[in-house]
Amino acid sequence: MARNIGLNVALPTQECNEDDCPFHGTLPVRGQVITGKVVSEKMKGTVVV
């Protein structure tokens, strides 16, 4: 079950087991929210914006 992270975003449909997931893990979401375009997602768990 996904927890509410306090932002108006769609909840994920699948559950994951990553510790760095804001919905299923312990990663807190805070600070500013930015909008950008993902240009690369080659490395696992990382994107280039």
Backbone as JSON Lines, residues from 0, in Angstrom:
{"i":0,"aa":"M","n":[0.84,-1.18,0.0],"ca":[0.0,0.0,0.0],"c":[0.89,1.24,0.0]}
{"i":1,"aa":"A","n":[0.57,2.19,-0.85],"ca":[1.35,3.41,-0.96],"c":[0.89,4.42,0.07]}
{"i":2,"aa":"R","n":[1.84,5.14,0.64],"ca":[1.49,6.17,1.62],"c":[1.32,7.51,0.92]}
{"i":3,"aa":"N","n":[0.6,8.42,1.54],"ca":[0.37,9.75,1.01],"c":[1.64,10.58,1.24]}
{"i":4,"aa":"I","n":[2.23,11.13,0.18],"ca":[3.47,11.89,0.32],"c":[3.22,13.39,0.44]}
{"i":5,"aa":"G","n":[1.97,13.81,0.41],"ca":[1.64,15.22,0.6],"c":[1.63,16.06,-0.67]}
{"i":6,"aa":"L","n":[1.75,15.43,-1.82],"ca":[1.71,16.14,-3.09],"c":[0.58,15.59,-3.94]}
{"i":7,"aa":"N","n":[0.09,16.41,-4.85],"ca":[-1.0,16.0,-5.73],"c":[-0.41,15.27,-6.94]}
{"i":8,"aa":"V","n":[0.01,14.02,-6.73],"ca":[0.57,13.19,-7.8],"c":[-0.15,11.85,-7.8]}
{"i":9,"aa":"A","n":[-0.14,11.18,-8.94],"ca":[-0.78,9.87,-9.04],"c":[0.01,8.83,-8.26]}
{"i":10,"aa":"L","n":[-0.69,7.97,-7.55],"ca":[-0.04,6.91,-6.8],"c":[0.42,5.81,-7.76]}
{"i":11,"aa":"P","n":[1.52,5.15,-7.46],"ca":[1.99,4.08,-8.34],"c":[1.05,2.89,-8.32]}
{"i":12,"aa":"T","n":[0.97,2.19,-9.45],"ca":[0.08,1.04,-9.54],"c":[0.72,-0.23,-9.0]}
{"i":13,"aa":"Q","n":[2.05,-0.3,-9.04],"ca":[2.76,-1.48,-8.53],"c":[3.54,-1.12,-7.28]}
{"i":14,"aa":"E","n":[3.66,-2.08,-6.38],"ca":[4.44,-1.86,-5.17],"c":[5.89,-2.27,-5.41]}
{"i":15,"aa":"C","n":[6.82,-1.47,-4.9],"ca":[8.24,-1.79,-5.05],"c":[8.83,-2.06,-3.66]}
{"i":16,"aa":"N","n":[10.07,-2.47,-3.61],"ca":[10.72,-2.74,-2.32],"c":[12.01,-1.94,-2.18]}
{"i":17,"aa":"E","n":[12.09,-0.76,-2.8],"ca":[13.26,0.1,-2.7],"c":[13.14,0.98,-1.46]}
{"i":18,"aa":"D","n":[14.25,1.16,-0.75],"ca":[14.26,2.03,0.42],"c":[14.15,3.5,0.04]}
{"i":19,"aa":"D","n":[14.57,3.86,-1.18],"ca":[14.57,5.25,-1.62],"c":[13.3,5.64,-2.36]}
{"i":20,"aa":"C","n":[12.24,4.9,-2.2],"ca":[10.95,5.22,-2.82],"c":[10.13,6.08,-1.86]}
{"i":21,"aa":"P","n":[9.64,7.25,-2.29],"ca":[8.84,8.07,-1.38],"c":[7.48,7.45,-1.05]}
{"i":22,"aa":"F","n":[6.98,6.55,-1.88],"ca":[5.67,5.93,-1.64],"c":[5.77,4.67,-0.79]}
{"i":23,"aa":"H","n":[6.79,3.85,-0.99],"ca":[6.89,2.57,-0.31],"c":[8.09,2.47,0.63]}
{"i":24,"aa":"G","n":[9.03,3.38,0.51],"ca":[10.24,3.35,1.32],"c":[10.23,4.41,2.41]}
{"i":25,"aa":"T","n":[11.42,4.88,2.76],"ca":[11.55,5.85,3.84],"c":[12.04,7.2,3.36]}
{"i":26,"aa":"L","n":[12.09,7.45,2.06],"ca":[12.58,8.71,1.53],"c":[11.53,9.81,1.71]}
{"i":27,"aa":"P","n":[11.87,10.88,2.45],"ca":[10.9,11.97,2.62],"c":[10.9,12.88,1.39]}
{"i":28,"aa":"V","n":[9.76,13.49,1.11],"ca":[9.64,14.45,0.02],"c":[9.49,15.82,0.66]}
{"i":29,"aa":"R","n":[10.4,16.74,0.31],"ca":[10.35,18.08,0.9],"c":[11.03,19.06,-0.04]}
{"i":30,"aa":"G","n":[10.83,20.33,0.21],"ca":[11.47,21.35,-0.61],"c":[10.63,21.72,-1.82]}
{"i":31,"aa":"Q","n":[11.29,22.22,-2.84],"ca":[10.6,22.69,-4.03],"c":[10.33,21.55,-5.0]}
{"i":32,"aa":"V","n":[9.25,21.68,-5.75],"ca":[8.91,20.74,-6.81],"c":[9.23,21.43,-8.13]}
{"i":33,"aa":"I","n":[10.03,20.78,-8.97],"ca":[10.4,21.37,-10.25],"c":[9.85,20.51,-11.38]}
{"i":34,"aa":"T","n":[9.69,21.11,-12.54],"ca":[9.22,20.4,-13.72],"c":[10.35,20.42,-14.75]}
{"i":35,"aa":"G","n":[10.59,19.27,-15.36],"ca":[11.66,19.19,-16.35],"c":[11.41,18.05,-17.31]}
{"i":36,"aa":"K","n":[12.34,17.87,-18.23],"ca":[12.25,16.82,-19.23],"c":[13.37,15.82,-19.0]}
{"i":37,"aa":"V","n":[13.04,14.55,-18.89],"ca":[14.04,13.51,-18.69],"c":[14.71,13.24,-20.03]}
{"i":38,"aa":"V","n":[16.05,13.35,-20.06],"ca":[16.78,13.13,-21.3],"c":[17.55,11.82,-21.3]}
{"i":39,"aa":"S","n":[17.76,11.22,-20.12],"ca":[18.47,9.95,-20.05],"c":[18.07,9.21,-18.78]}
{"i":40,"aa":"E","n":[17.89,7.9,-18.91],"ca":[17.6,7.05,-17.75],"c":[18.42,5.77,-17.83]}
{"i":41,"aa":"K","n":[19.7,5.9,-18.14],"ca":[20.56,4.73,-18.34],"c":[20.94,4.05,-17.04]}
{"i":42,"aa":"M","n":[21.21,4.81,-15.99],"ca":[21.62,4.23,-14.72],"c":[20.4,3.88,-13.88]}
{"i":43,"aa":"K","n":[20.45,2.77,-13.16],"ca":[19.31,2.3,-12.37],"c":[19.0,3.29,-11.24]}
{"i":44,"aa":"G","n":[17.75,3.71,-11.16],"ca":[17.31,4.59,-10.09],"c":[17.72,6.04,-10.26]}
{"i":45,"aa":"T","n":[18.23,6.43,-11.43],"ca":[18.72,7.79,-11.66],"c":[18.3,8.27,-13.04]}
{"i":46,"aa":"V","n":[17.96,9.56,-13.13],"ca":[17.65,10.15,-14.43],"c":[18.43,11.45,-14.58]}
{"i":47,"aa":"V","n":[18.63,11.86,-15.83],"ca":[19.23,13.15,-16.14],"c":[18.12,14.04,-16.64]}
{"i":48,"aa":"V","n":[17.94,15.2,-15.98],"ca":[16.87,16.13,-16.33],"c":[17.48,17.29,-17.08]}
